[in-house]
């Protein structure tokens, strides 16, 4: 049986891999620049990545395109910002698009605190369509502000 988003968040990589054996674990990878990150689990078609923090547990799931786990959510990549807000209400936090000298063009975003986890929608720059969906533990959402 496949794990759901709430079951994945807080789980160990070993436990996750039992349910999702197609994922690959990356440790001590050059992509890991954050000091609080121990590893990433990635999907072979790059549909998602799961961040494992130094406590050895999953704290965030980054979705880059449609994936069966998103079936648990009321909205997905086909939604617009208005559609997300119609489905989930006003976000707990949000930001408008901007251009950064280092990061480049950054789209608007909305974050919602659900009962079991937080969900962050990143929108395309100069568009209202969803570019990325991130699900994270409530503790992670509080920590990053």
ChimeraX attribute file (.defattr): number of C-alpha atoms within 10 A of each C-alpha:
attribute: neighborCount
match mode: 1-to-1
recipient: residues
	/A:1	6
	/A:2	12
	/A:3	16
	/A:4	14
	/A:5	20
	/A:6	16
	/A:7	13
	/A:8	22
	/A:9	24
	/A:10	19
	/A:11	16
	/A:12	16
	/A:13	22
	/A:14	13
	/A:15	14
	/A:16	21
	/A:17	15
	/A:18	13
	/A:19	14
	/A:20	16
	/A:21	11
	/A:22	13
	/A:23	21
	/A:24	16
	/A:25	18
	/A:26	16
	/A:27	14
	/A:28	11
	/A:29	11
	/A:30	7
	/A:31	10
	/A:32	15
	/A:33	10
	/A:34	8
	/A:35	8
	/A:36	11
	/A:37	19
	/A:38	20
	/A:39	22
	/A:40	24
	/A:41	22
	/A:42	19
	/A:43	17
	/A:44	11
	/A:45	10
	/A:46	12
	/A:47	13
	/A:48	22
	/A:49	20
	/A:50	27
	/A:51	25
	/A:52	26
	/A:53	19
	/A:54	13
	/A:55	12
	/A:56	16
	/A:57	22
	/A:58	26
	/A:59	25
	/A:60	26
	/A:61	23
	/A:62	19
	/A:63	23
	/A:64	17
	/A:65	17
	/A:66	15
	/A:67	12
	/A:68	8
	/A:69	13
	/A:70	17
	/A:71	12
	/A:72	11
	/A:73	10
	/A:74	11
	/A:75	17
	/A:76	21
	/A:77	19
	/A:78	12
	/A:79	15
	/A:80	18
	/A:81	19
	/A:82	12
	/A:83	16
	/A:84	21
	/A:85	15
	/A:86	11
	/A:87	13
	/A:88	15
	/A:89	11
	/A:90	13
	/A:91	17
	/A:92	12
	/A:93	12
	/A:94	14
	/A:95	13
	/A:96	11
	/A:97	16
	/A:98	13
	/A:99	11
	/A:100	9
	/A:101	6
	/A:102	6
	/A:103	8
	/A:104	9
	/A:105	14
	/A:106	17
	/A:107	21
	/A:108	22
	/A:109	23
	/A:110	20
	/A:111	21
	/A:112	20
	/A:113	19
	/A:114	13
	/A:115	8
	/A:116	13
	/A:117	19
	/A:118	21
	/A:119	23
	/A:120	21
	/A:121	25
	/A:122	23
	/A:123	23
	/A:124	19
	/A:125	18
	/A:126	12
	/A:127	13
	/A:128	17
	/A:129	22
	/A:130	24
	/A:131	20
	/A:132	19
	/A:133	23
	/A:134	18
	/A:135	26
	/A:136	25
	/A:137	23
	/A:138	18
	/A:139	12
	/A:140	14
	/A:141	19
	/A:142	10
	/A:143	8
	/A:144	6
	/A:145	7
